[in-house]
Amino acid sequence: MKRLMTARRGVKEAKQSERAGEPSAADALASARAEVDAAKIALGERGPVWWTDGAPDFNRHLVRNTPYAAWFAALSAGGPEPR
């Protein structure tokens, strides 16, 4: 987490440098974003799935196209959560 937060601060600083018109800001921003990506991969937030629980992967699916459609519709309608 420390590595990720340091990298995120690096992105913020690079964006500030970019706004200030510093010539090396674009390279610094690309480097900081690459560090954020590497930290997220190390944390398991990105990259290949590292667990095998047998459950289908519904990432990158619209909620209405998953088994969670009724639950989401109830949230959107303001009704109680189905059980």
MDTraj code that builds the backbone (N, CA, C; nanometers):
import mdtraj as md
import numpy as np

residues = "MET LYS ARG LEU MET THR ALA ARG ARG GLY VAL LYS GLU ALA LYS GLN SER GLU ARG ALA GLY GLU PRO SER ALA ALA ASP ALA LEU ALA SER ALA ARG ALA GLU VAL ASP ALA ALA LYS ILE ALA LEU GLY GLU ARG GLY PRO VAL TRP TRP THR ASP GLY ALA PRO ASP PHE ASN ARG HIS LEU VAL ARG ASN THR PRO TYR ALA ALA TRP PHE ALA ALA LEU SER ALA GLY GLY PRO GLU PRO ARG".split()
xyz = np.array([
    [0.0825, -0.1184, 0.0000],
    [0.0000, 0.0000, 0.0000],
    [0.0878, 0.1259, 0.0000],
    [0.1982, 0.1195, 0.0726],
    [0.2869, 0.2365, 0.0754],
    [0.3385, 0.2685, -0.0640],
    [0.3750, 0.1638, -0.1371],
    [0.4260, 0.1835, -0.2739],
    [0.3184, 0.2472, -0.3624],
    [0.1943, 0.2006, -0.3482],
    [0.0847, 0.2553, -0.4279],
    [0.0601, 0.4018, -0.3939],
    [0.0566, 0.4326, -0.2672],
    [0.0287, 0.5710, -0.2272],
    [0.1427, 0.6640, -0.2697],
    [0.2660, 0.6158, -0.2620],
    [0.3794, 0.6959, -0.3097],
    [0.3665, 0.7213, -0.4596],
    [0.3278, 0.6200, -0.5333],
    [0.3112, 0.6346, -0.6781],
    [0.1977, 0.7317, -0.7105],
    [0.0899, 0.7241, -0.6346],
    [-0.0216, 0.8174, -0.6573],
    [0.0200, 0.9614, -0.6293],
    [0.1010, 0.9796, -0.5268],
    [0.1526, 1.1145, -0.5006],
    [0.2412, 1.1600, -0.6172],
    [0.3154, 1.0668, -0.6746],
    [0.3975, 1.0980, -0.7906],
    [0.3140, 1.1431, -0.9090],
    [0.1986, 1.0796, -0.9297],
    [0.1072, 1.1214, -1.0370],
    [0.0581, 1.2631, -1.0107],
    [0.0207, 1.2899, -0.8877],
    [-0.0280, 1.4241, -0.8526],
    [0.0795, 1.5298, -0.8783],
    [0.2000, 1.5008, -0.8349],
    [0.3101, 1.5959, -0.8535],
    [0.3417, 1.6170, -1.0020],
    [0.3365, 1.5098, -1.0800],
    [0.3643, 1.5211, -1.2230],
    [0.2564, 1.6032, -1.2922],
    [0.1312, 1.5857, -1.2498],
    [0.0235, 1.6659, -1.3082],
    [0.0404, 1.8132, -1.2743],
    [0.0842, 1.8411, -1.1526],
    [0.1087, 1.9799, -1.1144],
    [0.2228, 2.0391, -1.1972],
    [0.3265, 1.9606, -1.2209],
    [0.4386, 2.0054, -1.3033],
    [0.3930, 2.0299, -1.4468],
    [0.3037, 1.9429, -1.4934],
    [0.2521, 1.9567, -1.6292],
    [0.1746, 2.0876, -1.6443],
    [0.0934, 2.1200, -1.5433],
    [0.0179, 2.2454, -1.5450],
    [0.1116, 2.3664, -1.5410],
    [0.2241, 2.3485, -1.4743],
    [0.3208, 2.4580, -1.4644],
    [0.4038, 2.4726, -1.5922],
    [0.3875, 2.3778, -1.6847],
    [0.4564, 2.3868, -1.8123],
    [0.5978, 2.3340, -1.8131],
    [0.6329, 2.2531, -1.7154],
    [0.7684, 2.1971, -1.7129],
    [0.7850, 2.0963, -1.8269],
    [0.8959, 2.1022, -1.8982],
    [0.9139, 2.0179, -2.0177],
    [0.9211, 1.8673, -1.9910],
    [0.9688, 1.8255, -1.8774],
    [0.9830, 1.6824, -1.8494],
    [0.8604, 1.6249, -1.7795],
    [0.7534, 1.7026, -1.7681],
    [0.6347, 1.6593, -1.6943],
    [0.5668, 1.5379, -1.7578],
    [0.5625, 1.5326, -1.8899],
    [0.4965, 1.4206, -1.9575],
    [0.5678, 1.2889, -1.9270],
    [0.7002, 1.2907, -1.9271],
    [0.7759, 1.1692, -1.8945],
    [0.7558, 1.1298, -1.7490],
    [0.7537, 1.2288, -1.6606],
    [0.7336, 1.2012, -1.5185],
    [0.5947, 1.1431, -1.4941],
    [0.4938, 1.1956, -1.5655],
    [0.3579, 1.1448, -1.5497],
    [0.3472, 1.0008, -1.5991],
    [0.4067, 0.9718, -1.7126],
    [0.4038, 0.8354, -1.7651],
    [0.4731, 0.7387, -1.6699],
    [0.5843, 0.7814, -1.6139],
    [0.6590, 0.6981, -1.5199],
    [0.5786, 0.6738, -1.3920],
    [0.5159, 0.7785, -1.3415],
    [0.4368, 0.7656, -1.2185],
    [0.3162, 0.6750, -1.2410],
    [0.2531, 0.6890, -1.3563],
    [0.1378, 0.6029, -1.3862],
    [0.1809, 0.4571, -1.4014],
    [0.2964, 0.4343, -1.4582],
    [0.3483, 0.2977, -1.4691],
    [0.3754, 0.2398, -1.3308],
    [0.4233, 0.3234, -1.2407],
    [0.4482, 0.2777, -1.1025],
    [0.3168, 0.2447, -1.0314],
    [0.2131, 0.3247, -1.0536],
    [0.0810, 0.2946, -0.9965],
    [0.0334, 0.1594, -1.0491],
    [0.0463, 0.1381, -1.1791],
    [0.0041, 0.0121, -1.2393],
    [0.0800, -0.1062, -1.1791],
    [0.2108, -0.0915, -1.1643],
    [0.2922, -0.1997, -1.1069],
    [0.2517, -0.2281, -0.9625],
    [0.2238, -0.1230, -0.8865],
    [0.1823, -0.1422, -0.7471],
    [0.0477, -0.2124, -0.7400],
    [-0.0452, -0.1759, -0.8286],
    [-0.1766, -0.2397, -0.8282],
    [-0.1670, -0.3859, -0.8696],
    [-0.0785, -0.4157, -0.9642],
    [-0.0586, -0.5554, -1.0022],
    [-0.0020, -0.6341, -0.8843],
    [0.0940, -0.5746, -0.8134],
    [0.1535, -0.6411, -0.6970],
    [0.0504, -0.6651, -0.5873],
    [-0.0479, -0.5753, -0.5748],
    [-0.1530, -0.5910, -0.4748],
    [-0.2633, -0.6868, -0.5184],
    [-0.2617, -0.7267, -0.6457],
    [-0.3643, -0.8166, -0.6963],
    [-0.4873, -0.7452, -0.7489],
    [-0.4823, -0.6126, -0.7588],
    [-0.5964, -0.5374, -0.8096],
    [-0.6048, -0.5428, -0.9608],
    [-0.4938, -0.5662, -1.0270],
    [-0.4879, -0.5759, -1.1729],
    [-0.4067, -0.6976, -1.2092],
    [-0.4154, -0.7334, -1.3343],
    [-0.3384, -0.8475, -1.3811],
    [-0.4229, -0.9730, -1.3827],
    [-0.3597, -1.0849, -1.4037],
    [-0.4355, -1.2098, -1.4122],
    [-0.4981, -1.2468, -1.2777],
    [-0.6081, -1.3177, -1.2877],
    [-0.6771, -1.3647, -1.1678],
    [-0.5843, -1.4601, -1.0937],
    [-0.5719, -1.4406, -0.9630],
    [-0.4797, -1.5228, -0.8853],
    [-0.5525, -1.6216, -0.7951],
    [-0.6864, -1.6258, -0.8034],
    [-0.7612, -1.7193, -0.7210],
    [-0.8433, -1.8086, -0.8131],
    [-0.8797, -1.9231, -0.7639],
    [-0.9636, -2.0158, -0.8393],
    [-1.0713, -2.0693, -0.7461],
    [-1.1817, -1.9969, -0.7395],
    [-1.2923, -2.0423, -0.6548],
    [-1.4036, -2.1072, -0.7357],
    [-1.3864, -2.1139, -0.8682],
    [-1.4850, -2.1775, -0.9535],
    [-1.6017, -2.0880, -0.9918],
    [-1.6124, -1.9699, -0.9311],
    [-1.7218, -1.8788, -0.9630],
    [-1.6941, -1.8096, -1.0961],
    [-1.8010, -1.7847, -1.1733],
    [-1.7785, -1.7137, -1.2993],
    [-1.7353, -1.5693, -1.2749],
    [-1.6603, -1.5178, -1.3686],
    [-1.6097, -1.3812, -1.3571],
    [-1.7043, -1.2866, -1.4306],
    [-1.7680, -1.1961, -1.3565],
    [-1.8615, -1.1021, -1.4167],
    [-1.8017, -0.9629, -1.4340],
    [-1.6723, -0.9513, -1.4207],
    [-1.6089, -0.8232, -1.4499],
    [-1.6335, -0.7887, -1.5957],
    [-1.6436, -0.6606, -1.6216],
    [-1.6638, -0.6093, -1.7572],
    [-1.7963, -0.6541, -1.8176],
    [-1.8950, -0.6837, -1.7332],
    [-2.0309, -0.7138, -1.7769],
    [-2.1236, -0.6080, -1.7176],
    [-2.2244, -0.5711, -1.7920],
    [-2.3269, -0.4839, -1.7347],
    [-2.4015, -0.5621, -1.6273],
    [-2.4408, -0.4952, -1.5222],
    [-2.5091, -0.5632, -1.4121],
    [-2.6353, -0.6330, -1.4623],
    [-2.7051, -0.5691, -1.5571],
    [-2.8302, -0.6288, -1.6059],
    [-2.8078, -0.7610, -1.6788],
    [-2.6834, -0.7902, -1.7143],
    [-2.6506, -0.9161, -1.7821],
    [-2.5865, -1.0177, -1.6886],
    [-2.6051, -1.0008, -1.5595],
    [-2.5469, -1.0919, -1.4615],
    [-2.6552, -1.1402, -1.3654],
    [-2.6233, -1.2357, -1.2796],
    [-2.7201, -1.2802, -1.1795],
    [-2.7552, -1.1722, -1.0773],
    [-2.6856, -1.0589, -1.0799],
    [-2.7113, -0.9519, -0.9849],
    [-2.8120, -0.8497, -1.0364],
    [-2.8753, -0.8764, -1.1498],
    [-2.9656, -0.7798, -1.2133],
    [-3.0820, -0.7416, -1.1216],
    [-3.1466, -0.8375, -1.0566],
    [-3.2615, -0.8076, -0.9693],
    [-3.2186, -0.7243, -0.8496],
    [-3.1053, -0.7571, -0.7939],
    [-3.0542, -0.6801, -0.6802],
    [-3.0295, -0.5359, -0.7201],
    [-2.9656, -0.5152, -0.8334],
    [-2.9343, -0.3804, -0.8787],
    [-3.0618, -0.3031, -0.9133],
    [-3.1576, -0.3703, -0.9750],
    [-3.2841, -0.3040, -1.0097],
    [-3.3556, -0.2575, -0.8829],
    [-3.3509, -0.3386, -0.7778],
    [-3.4151, -0.2998, -0.6518],
    [-3.3446, -0.1795, -0.5906],
    [-3.2135, -0.1735, -0.6012],
    [-3.1403, -0.0573, -0.5502],
    [-3.1778, 0.0677, -0.6287],
    [-3.1858, 0.0543, -0.7595],
    [-3.2177, 0.1681, -0.8452],
    [-3.3597, 0.2180, -0.8227],
    [-3.4507, 0.1276, -0.7881],
    [-3.5900, 0.1640, -0.7666],
    [-3.6128, 0.2209, -0.6262],
    [-3.5122, 0.2113, -0.5409],
    [-3.5250, 0.2628, -0.4050],
    [-3.5955, 0.1669, -0.3103],
    [-3.6203, 0.0474, -0.3559],
    [-3.6874, -0.0512, -0.2706],
    [-3.5890, -0.1244, -0.1819],
    [-3.6392, -0.2125, -0.0976],
    [-3.5501, -0.2895, -0.0090],
    [-3.4707, -0.3912, -0.0926],
    [-3.3549, -0.4245, -0.0427],
    [-3.2713, -0.5224, -0.1106],
    [-3.3376, -0.6588, -0.1061],
    [-3.3459, -0.7299, -0.2204],
    [-3.4019, -0.8659, -0.2180],
    [-3.3093, -0.9594, -0.1421],
    [-3.3644, -1.0574, -0.0835],
    [-3.2854, -1.1543, -0.0069],
    [-3.2769, -1.2857, -0.0775],
])
top = md.Topology()
chain = top.add_chain()
for i, resn in enumerate(residues, 1):
    res = top.add_residue(resn, chain, resSeq=i)
    for name in ("N", "CA", "C"):
        top.add_atom(name, md.element.get_by_symbol(name[0]), res)
traj = md.Trajectory(xyz[None], top)
